[in-house]
Amino acid sequence: MKKVLRKILHPLLFLVVDKRTYRGLANISLLKLIAYNVRFKLASKGIYLTKNEKLFSSLKDKYKGERCFIIGNGPSLNNIDLTKLKDEYTFGVNAIYLNYEKMNFHPTFYVLEDYAVAEDRADEINNYNEAEYKFIGYFLNYVIKDTPKRITTNVYISAYEELFTPTFSENCLEGIGVGGTVSFQCMQLAFYLGFSKVYLVGFDHNYAIPKEANLERSSVILSESDDENHFSKEYFGKGYRWHDPKVDRMEKSYEEAKAHFDAADRKINNATAGGKLEVFERVDYNSLFN
């Protein structure tokens, strides 16, 4: 019942949403917010008002029975041979394109959630069209352009962190839940697209906030030094903003994702080289390619 009410009241939450966390919403009228939600609600019932929803609908269960890899951005990526994923279905997020030289491929699916990343790397992301599909929430429309590769999504944003409860959506066309990490969106999209086996790599699940970093506002951190938390020191290097990761909140979301996959007789495994994420059963990365 709680989740049903959240979906019904979702447009109204934006009246009280913390604009510091979801800055793009400040430029969207309540009428337009409601219109977006109606659009996606109708699409979930088979009524498509735009090509965007029709395309998104056509992807449901398109990869049924296949496996995919969700590529995190932890430093452990530097400890595995990513070129092995070249012919696999992959999800990449945020600034994953910075790792192209080591990967030698672009992810099949690109997903973006964080407004700070969107704003700070707007030109790069707008020009990044190598992924087959780019899944980006409509609340980032003020900075991310609409392109043929982009699929605009309806993201169920929580109003305040105190009220945060991860919502895993099995019908991403209608809406996608947030979970304190863009990887939670990837897991929902993987479920919607039909993947039966999902492997995580680069999920170190361990972050250190440098003493010299500046707390810009709320939980936003402005880096003043090289990034030690990701595969590249330039990822959130000096001058780039990032959010306090809050791994406890992430784990709640991962547990929710695991419950949905398990109930559907599907599987999420952690193939990260090391790290501290133990929600999912671990598998050896190299063994997946024998």
C-alpha positions as CSV (number, residue, x, y, z in Angstrom):
1,M,0.0,0.0,0.0
2,K,2.9,2.4,0.9
3,K,4.5,1.9,-2.5
4,V,1.1,2.4,-4.3
5,L,0.6,5.7,-2.5
6,R,4.1,6.9,-3.3
7,K,3.4,6.4,-7.0
8,I,0.0,8.2,-6.8
9,L,1.4,11.1,-4.9
10,H,4.7,11.2,-6.7
11,P,4.1,14.4,-8.7
12,L,3.0,16.2,-5.5
13,L,6.3,15.3,-3.8
14,F,8.1,17.7,-6.0
15,L,6.3,20.6,-4.2
16,V,8.4,19.8,-1.1
17,V,11.4,18.1,-2.8
18,D,14.9,19.2,-1.7
19,K,15.9,21.3,-4.7
20,R,19.5,21.1,-3.4
21,T,19.5,17.4,-4.2
22,Y,17.5,17.5,-7.4
23,R,18.3,20.9,-8.8
24,G,16.8,20.4,-12.2
25,L,13.3,20.3,-10.7
26,A,13.5,24.0,-9.8
27,N,12.9,24.7,-13.5
28,I,10.0,22.4,-14.0
29,S,6.4,23.5,-13.3
30,L,4.1,21.3,-11.3
31,L,1.9,21.0,-14.4
32,K,4.7,19.7,-16.5
33,L,5.7,17.2,-13.7
34,I,2.2,15.8,-13.7
35,A,2.2,15.7,-17.5
36,Y,5.4,13.6,-17.5
37,N,3.9,11.2,-15.0
38,V,0.7,10.9,-16.9
39,R,2.7,10.2,-20.1
40,F,4.6,7.3,-18.6
41,K,1.5,6.0,-16.8
42,L,-0.4,5.8,-20.1
43,A,2.6,4.2,-21.8
44,S,2.6,1.4,-19.2
45,K,-1.0,0.7,-20.3
46,G,0.0,0.6,-24.0
47,I,-1.0,4.2,-24.9
48,Y,2.1,5.9,-26.3
49,L,2.1,9.7,-26.6
50,T,5.6,10.0,-27.9
51,K,8.2,7.9,-29.8
52,N,10.3,7.8,-26.6
53,E,7.8,5.6,-24.7
54,K,7.1,3.4,-27.7
55,L,10.8,2.6,-28.1
56,F,11.2,2.0,-24.4
57,S,8.2,-0.4,-24.4
58,S,9.7,-2.3,-27.3
59,L,12.8,-3.1,-25.1
60,K,10.8,-5.0,-22.5
61,D,12.2,-8.6,-22.2
62,K,14.2,-8.0,-25.4
63,Y,17.2,-9.7,-23.8
64,K,15.2,-12.4,-21.9
65,G,17.5,-15.2,-20.7
66,E,20.7,-13.4,-21.5
67,R,23.4,-12.2,-19.1
68,C,24.7,-8.8,-18.6
69,F,27.4,-6.9,-16.6
70,I,26.9,-3.7,-14.6
71,I,30.2,-1.9,-14.6
72,G,30.8,0.1,-11.4
73,N,33.5,2.7,-11.3
74,G,35.6,1.5,-8.4
75,P,39.4,1.3,-8.5
76,S,39.2,-2.5,-8.6
77,L,38.3,-2.1,-12.3
78,N,42.1,-1.6,-12.8
79,N,42.7,-5.1,-11.4
80,I,40.7,-7.1,-14.0
81,D,40.8,-7.5,-17.8
82,L,37.8,-5.5,-18.9
83,T,38.4,-6.3,-22.6
84,K,36.8,-9.6,-21.9
85,L,33.5,-7.7,-21.7
86,K,33.7,-6.4,-25.3
87,D,31.2,-8.9,-26.6
88,E,28.9,-8.9,-23.6
89,Y,25.9,-6.8,-22.8
90,T,27.1,-4.1,-20.4
91,F,25.8,-1.2,-18.4
92,G,28.0,1.9,-17.8
93,V,27.3,4.9,-15.8
94,N,28.3,8.5,-15.2
95,A,31.9,9.0,-16.6
96,I,32.6,5.4,-17.6
97,Y,33.8,6.7,-21.0
98,L,37.0,7.9,-19.3
99,N,38.0,4.2,-19.1
100,Y,37.6,3.5,-22.8
101,E,41.3,2.9,-23.5
102,K,41.5,0.1,-20.9
103,M,38.1,-1.3,-21.8
104,N,38.4,-1.0,-25.6
105,F,34.6,-0.9,-25.9
106,H,31.7,1.2,-25.0
107,P,28.9,-0.1,-22.8
108,T,25.7,-1.3,-24.5
109,F,23.6,0.8,-22.1
110,Y,24.5,4.1,-20.5
111,V,22.7,5.4,-17.4
112,L,22.9,8.8,-15.6
113,E,21.2,9.9,-12.4
114,D,23.3,12.4,-10.5
115,Y,22.7,16.1,-11.4
116,A,26.2,17.1,-10.3
117,V,27.7,14.7,-12.8
118,A,25.2,15.9,-15.5
119,E,26.1,19.5,-14.9
120,D,29.9,19.1,-14.5
121,R,30.2,16.9,-17.5
122,A,27.3,18.1,-19.7
123,D,29.4,18.6,-22.8
124,E,31.0,15.2,-22.6
125,I,27.7,13.4,-21.9
126,N,25.8,15.3,-24.6
127,N,28.5,14.3,-27.1
128,Y,28.7,10.7,-25.9
129,N,26.7,8.7,-28.4
130,E,28.7,5.4,-28.6
131,A,26.4,3.5,-26.2
132,E,23.4,1.8,-27.9
133,Y,21.0,3.4,-25.5
134,K,21.3,6.3,-23.0
135,F,18.8,6.1,-20.1
136,I,18.4,9.5,-18.5
137,G,15.6,10.8,-16.2
138,Y,13.5,13.7,-17.4
139,F,14.5,15.8,-14.5
140,L,17.9,16.3,-16.2
141,N,16.4,17.7,-19.3
142,Y,17.6,21.2,-18.4
143,V,21.2,20.1,-19.0
144,I,21.2,16.9,-21.0
145,K,20.0,17.1,-24.6
146,D,17.5,14.8,-26.3
147,T,19.3,12.7,-28.9
148,P,18.3,9.6,-31.0
149,K,20.3,7.4,-28.5
150,R,18.6,8.8,-25.4
151,I,15.6,7.2,-23.7
152,T,14.0,9.5,-21.3
153,T,12.8,7.8,-18.1
154,N,10.4,8.6,-15.3
155,V,12.3,8.5,-12.0
156,Y,10.5,8.2,-8.7
157,I,12.5,10.7,-6.7
158,S,12.3,10.6,-2.9
159,A,11.4,14.0,-1.3
160,Y,13.7,13.8,1.7
161,E,16.3,11.4,2.9
162,E,14.5,10.8,6.2
163,L,11.6,9.4,4.2
164,F,13.9,7.3,1.9
165,T,12.8,3.8,1.2
166,P,14.2,2.1,-1.9
167,T,11.5,1.2,-4.5
168,F,12.5,-1.4,-7.0
169,S,10.3,-1.1,-10.1
170,E,9.8,-4.1,-12.4
171,N,8.1,-1.9,-14.9
172,C,10.7,0.7,-15.8
173,L,8.4,2.2,-18.5
174,E,6.0,3.4,-15.8
175,G,8.8,4.6,-13.5
176,I,12.2,3.8,-12.0
177,G,13.0,3.9,-8.3
178,V,16.1,5.6,-6.7
179,G,18.4,4.0,-4.2
180,G,21.2,6.3,-3.5
181,T,23.3,4.9,-6.4
182,V,22.8,4.9,-10.1
183,S,23.6,1.2,-10.1
184,F,20.2,0.6,-8.5
185,Q,18.6,2.0,-11.7
186,C,20.8,-0.3,-13.7
187,M,19.5,-3.3,-11.8
188,Q,15.9,-2.3,-12.5
189,L,16.6,-1.7,-16.1
190,A,18.4,-5.1,-16.4
191,F,15.2,-6.7,-14.9
192,Y,12.9,-4.8,-17.3
193,L,15.1,-5.7,-20.3
194,G,14.8,-9.4,-19.4
195,F,18.3,-10.3,-18.3
196,S,18.3,-13.4,-16.1
197,K,21.9,-13.2,-14.9
198,V,23.5,-9.9,-13.8
199,Y,27.2,-9.7,-12.8
200,L,28.6,-6.7,-11.0
201,V,32.2,-5.5,-11.5
202,G,33.9,-2.5,-10.0
203,F,31.6,-2.4,-7.0
204,D,34.2,-1.7,-4.4
205,H,31.5,-0.3,-2.0
206,N,34.1,1.6,0.0
207,Y,34.7,5.3,-0.1
208,A,37.1,7.7,1.6
209,I,36.2,11.4,1.8
210,P,39.4,13.5,1.6
211,K,40.0,15.9,4.5
212,E,40.6,18.7,2.1
213,A,37.3,18.2,0.2
214,N,34.7,20.9,0.6
215,L,31.1,20.3,1.6
216,E,29.4,22.5,-0.9
217,R,25.9,22.1,0.4
218,S,23.7,19.3,1.8
219,S,25.7,16.1,1.0
220,V,27.5,17.5,-2.1
221,I,31.3,17.3,-1.9
222,L,33.6,19.5,-4.0
223,S,36.9,17.7,-4.7
224,E,40.2,19.6,-4.1
225,S,42.5,16.7,-5.0
226,D,42.8,13.6,-7.1
227,D,40.1,10.9,-6.9
228,E,41.1,7.8,-5.0
229,N,37.6,6.2,-5.0
230,H,37.3,5.5,-8.7
231,F,39.2,3.8,-11.6
232,S,40.7,7.2,-12.6
233,K,42.1,10.0,-10.5
234,E,40.3,12.4,-12.9
235,Y,36.9,10.8,-12.3
236,F,35.9,13.2,-9.4
237,G,39.2,15.0,-9.4
238,K,39.8,18.6,-8.4
239,G,36.9,20.9,-9.2
240,Y,34.3,18.1,-9.7
241,R,31.4,17.5,-7.4
242,W,30.0,14.2,-5.9
243,H,27.6,13.1,-3.3
244,D,28.3,11.5,0.1
245,P,27.9,7.8,-1.0
246,K,26.1,6.6,2.2
247,V,26.8,2.9,1.7
248,D,24.2,1.9,4.3
249,R,21.5,3.4,2.1
250,M,23.0,1.7,-1.0
251,E,22.9,-1.7,0.8
252,K,19.1,-1.3,1.5
253,S,18.6,-0.7,-2.2
254,Y,20.8,-3.7,-3.2
255,E,18.9,-5.9,-0.8
256,E,15.6,-4.8,-2.4
257,A,17.0,-5.5,-5.9
258,K,18.2,-9.0,-4.8
259,A,14.8,-9.8,-3.4
260,H,13.1,-9.0,-6.7
261,F,15.6,-11.0,-8.8
262,D,15.4,-14.0,-6.4
263,A,11.6,-14.0,-6.5
264,A,11.7,-14.1,-10.3
265,D,14.3,-16.9,-10.2
266,R,16.9,-14.6,-11.6
267,K,20.3,-13.8,-10.1
268,I,22.6,-10.9,-9.3
269,N,26.2,-12.0,-8.6
270,N,29.2,-9.9,-7.4
271,A,32.2,-10.5,-9.7
272,T,34.2,-7.5,-8.3
273,A,37.8,-8.1,-7.5
274,G,37.8,-7.5,-3.8
275,G,35.7,-4.7,-2.3
276,K,33.3,-4.7,0.6
277,L,29.9,-5.5,-1.0
278,E,28.6,-8.7,0.4
279,V,24.9,-8.4,-0.3
280,F,25.2,-10.6,-3.4
281,E,26.9,-14.0,-3.8
282,R,30.4,-13.6,-5.1
283,V,31.7,-15.3,-8.2
284,D,35.2,-15.2,-9.7
285,Y,35.3,-12.8,-12.7
286,N,37.7,-14.8,-14.8
287,S,35.7,-18.0,-14.3
288,L,32.8,-16.4,-16.2
289,F,34.8,-16.7,-19.5
290,N,36.0,-20.2,-19.4
